Amino acid sequence: MPTTSPDTEAQVAAGVQAAIAAYAQALDTGRNDDVAALFTPDGVAEIAGIATFEGRDAIREGFAAFAPTQPQLHLVANTVVTSYTEEEATAVSNLAFFQRGEAGWAVQMVGRYDDTLRHHEGAWKFQRRVTTFLQ
């Protein structure tokens, strides 16, 4: 699969899925530098109703406040690439957030990711990620 000029739906979907999975893995292990690196330099991470972080430095610093204090797991499913070109893709995913406490693993919240990604430096990076928690 080419890494510089994706041109098929399957290639775009694979790149988008890789970015989404890497984000969940980095977030769950508190690797804020890796979370920030998954965004374009001017990328935006919005957590609806909570905070918006613009640029990699703000994303890194902002996500430090969400560093895990106990084991956690973001399960992302039902990702659909809703549009794409060679340089930009949009996708929507469902999210379930689990934490492990004394009684075991429990769902803490569910939500949705609305993503705009750009093909940047040979990989798909988030240009804008909006996280919305559902009640």
C-alpha positions in Angstrom: 0.0 0.0 0.0 1.5 3.4 -1.0 2.1 5.8 1.9 2.4 9.0 -0.1 -0.5 9.1 -2.5 -3.5 7.0 -1.4 -6.0 6.7 -4.2 -8.4 3.9 -3.3 -11.2 3.7 -0.8 -9.5 0.7 0.8 -6.2 2.5 1.2 -7.9 5.6 2.7 -10.0 3.4 5.1 -6.9 1.5 6.2 -5.0 4.8 6.9 -8.0 6.3 8.8 -8.4 3.2 10.8 -4.7 3.1 11.7 -4.9 6.8 13.0 -8.0 6.1 15.0 -6.5 2.9 16.6 -3.2 4.6 17.4 -5.1 7.5 19.1 -7.0 5.1 21.3 -3.9 3.2 22.3 -1.9 6.3 23.0 -4.7 7.9 25.0 -5.3 4.8 27.1 -1.6 4.6 28.1 -1.2 8.4 28.7 1.3 8.9 25.9 0.3 12.6 25.2 3.2 13.2 22.9 2.0 10.4 20.7 -1.6 11.7 20.8 -0.4 15.1 19.7 1.7 13.7 16.9 -1.4 12.1 15.4 -2.7 15.6 14.6 -1.6 18.0 11.9 0.5 20.9 13.3 -2.6 23.1 13.2 -5.0 20.3 14.2 -7.9 20.7 16.6 -9.2 18.3 19.3 -12.6 19.3 20.5 -14.3 17.5 23.4 -17.8 18.9 23.0 -18.9 20.9 26.0 -15.6 20.4 27.8 -12.6 21.9 25.9 -11.1 22.6 22.6 -7.3 22.4 22.0 -5.8 23.9 18.9 -2.3 22.9 17.7 -0.1 20.1 18.8 1.3 21.8 21.9 -2.1 22.7 23.2 -3.3 19.1 22.5 -0.4 17.6 24.3 -0.9 19.9 27.3 -4.7 19.6 27.3 -4.7 15.9 27.2 -2.2 15.7 30.1 -5.2 16.6 32.3 -6.9 13.4 31.1 -3.9 11.2 31.8 -5.1 7.8 33.1 -5.0 7.3 36.9 -6.3 3.7 36.6 -6.5 1.3 33.7 -8.8 2.5 31.0 -9.9 1.4 27.5 -11.4 3.4 24.6 -13.2 0.9 22.3 -13.9 2.4 19.0 -16.3 0.7 16.5 -18.5 1.1 13.5 -16.1 3.5 11.8 -17.4 4.7 8.5 -15.3 6.8 6.1 -18.0 9.3 4.9 -16.0 11.1 2.2 -12.4 11.1 0.9 -10.0 12.6 -1.6 -6.3 11.9 -1.9 -5.6 14.5 0.7 -8.6 14.6 3.0 -11.1 12.2 4.6 -14.0 12.4 7.0 -15.1 9.6 9.2 -17.5 8.9 12.0 -17.1 6.3 14.8 -18.8 5.1 17.9 -17.0 5.1 21.2 -17.3 3.3 24.5 -15.0 4.3 27.4 -14.3 1.7 30.1 -12.3 2.0 33.4 -11.2 -0.7 35.7 -12.1 -0.2 39.3 -12.3 -2.3 42.4 -15.4 -4.1 41.0 -13.8 -4.7 37.6 -14.3 -3.1 34.2 -17.3 -0.7 33.8 -18.6 1.5 31.0 -18.1 5.1 32.0 -19.5 6.8 29.0 -20.4 6.3 25.3 -20.0 8.7 22.5 -19.1 9.5 19.0 -16.0 10.7 17.1 -16.5 13.0 14.1 -13.1 13.2 12.3 -11.5 15.2 9.5 -8.1 13.8 8.6 -5.5 15.0 6.1 -2.8 13.0 4.4 0.3 14.7 6.0 3.9 13.6 5.8 3.0 10.2 4.5 0.3 9.3 7.0 -3.3 10.2 7.8 -3.4 12.8 10.7 -6.3 14.4 12.4 -7.1 17.9 11.2 -10.1 18.0 13.5 -11.5 15.5 15.9 -14.7 16.2 17.7 -15.7 13.9 20.6 -19.3 14.0 21.7 -20.5 12.1 24.7 -24.0 10.7 24.5 -26.3 10.7 27.5 
